[in-house]
Amino acid sequence: MELPPGWSALLEDYVAHLDAERGLSPHTVRAYRGDLVELARHCGVGPAEVTLPALRSWLSAMTDAGAASSTVQRRVACVRGFFGWARREGLVAEDPAARLTAPRRRRHLPRVPSRADVDLSLASVSARLSEGDNPLVHRDLALVEVLYSSGLRVSEACSLRLRDVDRERRALTVLGKGGKERTVPLGVPALRALDAWLHRRPEVAGPRSPETVFLGARGGAMDPRVARRVVHAATAGAGRGAETGPHGLRHAMATHLIDGGADLRSVQEMLGHSSVATTQIYTHVTSERLRQAFRQAHPRA
């Protein structure tokens, strides 16, 4: 289905702006482009003819269709960014999104695997080491250990390079969202598992293998989808209702750090959050646990 006149060229220019000037990830750029294509088809007019009521109608339609508040918020951010850019570039006379508001986002408290759950998951992967001589089992254990130890996003773990591992300092150099680089600590068990995998890595690597730490079965860079499958399989027995997979381990790492007394700013830096407000959800998680313990144990709760 063709877009109304004026959209195609403007979209391509905006996508180039997001990629080159704002440094957004390819996934985010694709999502924003898809949002704007949907908007163009809903409005049926060129960008310069879009009005605030038309934007509100678009948001209302997606809400009626069952879109989550987080999805609606992302799309509001998308159109604000787009029309703000178009107005600054002189491509539209007015910014119809300047007064567009998003619905209040509900605070979702992620249910994370407990320390015992994570220990069991790691033990189950370790047990597979004795079942055969497959170097990929060492990779899987190293991946799970690194994700839990350092709280990396799965995309960050898959793009981790050999030179990013600093054994002396027990740290990793990570390239996060927006091309921002950060240094995160690496625990002793994770370093031990990583060393074991890197010792076996040459058995998987080929002459054209990239310098990434984690490789796929054929020697290429490990695909994030494969990494997710590996972690989901490892954490399948986690506590009932707990979020599993790479993001579950990231949530667990942050929650367990704060439970153990780590300060919020340090956790923010380790996770690569641009705002401490994003990290504060983990204080809500631990507070909820305190309330549950109080209700269960206090005689006058």
N, C-alpha and C positions, 0 to 999 in steps of 0.2 A: 504493500500500500504506500503510495507516494505521499510525501509530506507536503503541507501547504507551502506556497511560494515564500522564499526568503529564509527557510529554516536550514536547508541542507548545507549551504556554504557557511552559515553562521555557526552551525554545530561543529563543523570540521575545524573552524578557527578556534572555537572554545575548547575542543578536545586537545588541540595542539597547545593551547595556553595551560590547561591543566597538567599536561604531561611535561612540557618544557620549563614552565615558570613556577608552577606550584609543586612539582615533583610528586604528584599523587601516584599511587600504585596502579598498574594496569587494570586490576580488578575494580578499583574505585572509579577509574575513568570510564570503564565499560558500564558500570552501574549508573553513573551520572548521565551518560549518553542515552542509555535506555530510558531513564526517567524523562529526559527532555523530549525524546521521540514520542513517548506516551502523551506528554503534555501537548505537543504540537497536534497530534491526531485528535485529542479531546477538544481542543479549542477550535481547530479547523480554520484558523486565520494565521497570518504572518506574525512574526515576533513583535513587530511594532504595534500590532492591533490587539495584543493580549491585554486584558484588563484584570484588576483585582477581583471582581466578581467571578470572572472566568477561572482564575486560579483557585478561588474558594470552592467553586463548583467541582473542579478536578479533585481537590482534597476530599470533598464530601463524597464523591463517587467512589473513591478508593476506600474510604472508611466504611461506606455501605457494603462494599464488596468483601469486607472482613480484614483489611490490611491492619497489621499491628501498628501501635502508636510509634514504635521505633522506626518502622518503614516510612510512615507519614512524616516523621521528623526529618529523616534523611532527605526526603524529596523536597521538603520545605527549604532545607539548607541548600539543596541543589539549585532550585529555581532562584533563590535569593542570590547565590553566587553567580549564576548565569546572567540574570538581568542587571545585577550590580556591575558586572564586567562589561556588558553590552552598553550600559549607560555611560560608563567611564570612557569607553572607546568611541562614543558618539554614534553608535549603531542603532540605538533607539532613543527617542526623545524623552520618554518617561520610564521610570522603574516601577512597574505594577506590583512587584513583590516587596517593596520597601515596608509596607504595613501588613504583610502577610504573617500570621502567627501560627505556631505549631501547637498541637495538643500537648498537655503536660505528660511527660513520659513517666510511666510507672516504674518504681524502683524494683528491679527483679533481684531477689537474693539468691544467688546460685547455690545449689546444694553440691558441696564438693566432697570428694573422697576423703575419708579420715586418714590419719597417719598410718593406722593399721591397714586400711584398704590399699594404700599406696605400697606399703611394705609387702603385702600379699601379691600385688600385681608384679612388682619387681622380682619377687621370689619365684613366681610362676614362669617368668621369662628366663631367669637364671637356671631353673630346673631343666629347661630345654637344651641347655649347653651340654648336658651329660647324655643327651639322647642321640647325638650324632656329631658330625664334624663340619657343620655348615657355618661358614663365616658370617652369613646374613643374620644368624641368631645373635652373634656378637654385636652386629649393627643395631638390631632391634633393641637389645638391652641398653646399648649406649644412647640410642635415641630417647628412650623413655627416661633414663637417668638424667640426661641433659635437660629435657623439657621440664622435669620436676625440679631439678636443682636450680636452674637459671630462669625459669618462667618464660622461655622463648615462645613466640608465636610459631606455628608450624612452618610458615613461609620463611621465617628467619632461620630456623634450624636447617631447612633444606638448602638454603643459600649460604650457610656457614662454610668458610673456606679453611683450608689447612693452616694457612698463616694466621688465621684469627684465633687459634688456640695458643694461649700463653701458659705453659706448664709451670714455669717458675712462679708466676703470680697466681696460678690457679684461677684464670679468668678467660673470658671470651670477649672478643670484639664483635659487636653485632650491628648490622645495618638494618635499622628499623623503618617504620613508616615515614614517608616524606624524605627518605634518604638520610635520616638522622642516625648518627653513630653513637653507640654507648658501650660501656664496658660493664660486664656482669660477672659476678663470682661463680666459680664452679666448685662444687663440693667434692670431697675426697672419693666417695663411691662413684660419682659421675666421672671423675678424671680417670679412675681405675678402669671403668667400663669403656671409656673412650680410648684409652691406650690399648686395651685388648682388641677393640675393633680396628684401630689404625694398624695394629700389627698384622691383622688378617686382610685389611683392605686391598693390598696388592693382588690378592687372589681373585678379587672381583673386578679390579680396575683393568682397563685396556689402554692401548696407545692413545686413544682419543678421549679418554675420560677427563672430565673437568677437575679442577682443583678443589671441588667441594668435599667436605668431610664425609657426608653421607651419600652413598651411591645406590642406584637401583640394581636389580639382579643382572642386568646386561651391561653394567659399567657406566651408565649415564648418571646425571644428577638425579637424586631421589625426588620423585614426584610427590608434591604435598598430599595428593589423594592416597598414594601408597603409604605415606607416613601416617595419615589418619587411620587407615585400616590397621596398620601395625599397632598403634596405640589403643584403638578401640578393642582389638583382640586382647591386648595385655590387660586392659582395665575392665574387661567385661564382668568380672566378679566384684566390682566395687560396690559400696554400700547402696542399698535400695534407694532409687530416686536420685542418686548422685549423678552429676554431669561427668560423663566419661570422655575419652578422646583427648587430643592435645590441649584444647581449651580448658577441659576439666583439670588437667594437671597444672595449667597456668593459674587457674583459680585456687587450686589446692596449695600451690607454692606460696601465693600471696597470703592466703588465709592462715596457713601454718606459721608463716613468718610473723604476722601481726599477733597471733596467739602466743608466740614465743617472746614477744616484747619488742619486735622491730618497729622503728618509727616510720610513720606514713611517708615521709619524704624519701627515705631510702628505698622503700618498696616501690614508690612511684618511679624513681630513677631506674631501678632494676627492670620494671615492666615496660619502660619506655613510654609511659603515659605523658601526654603533653600538658595535662592539667591534673592537679591533685584531686579535683572533684571526682574524676573517674576512679581513682584509687580508693576513695572514701567508701565505696560500696563494701569493701572488705571489713571496714570497721562496723558496718551495719550487720554483716554476717556474724562477726564475733559477738556483738551485742545481743543478737537474737539468740545465740547459744547460751549466753549468760541468763537471759530471761527464761529460757526453757529450763535450765538447771535450777533457777530460783523457784519456778512454778512446781517443779517436780519434787524439790527437796525441802522447801521452807514450810513449816507447819501453818503459817498464816498467809501463805501466798494467795 
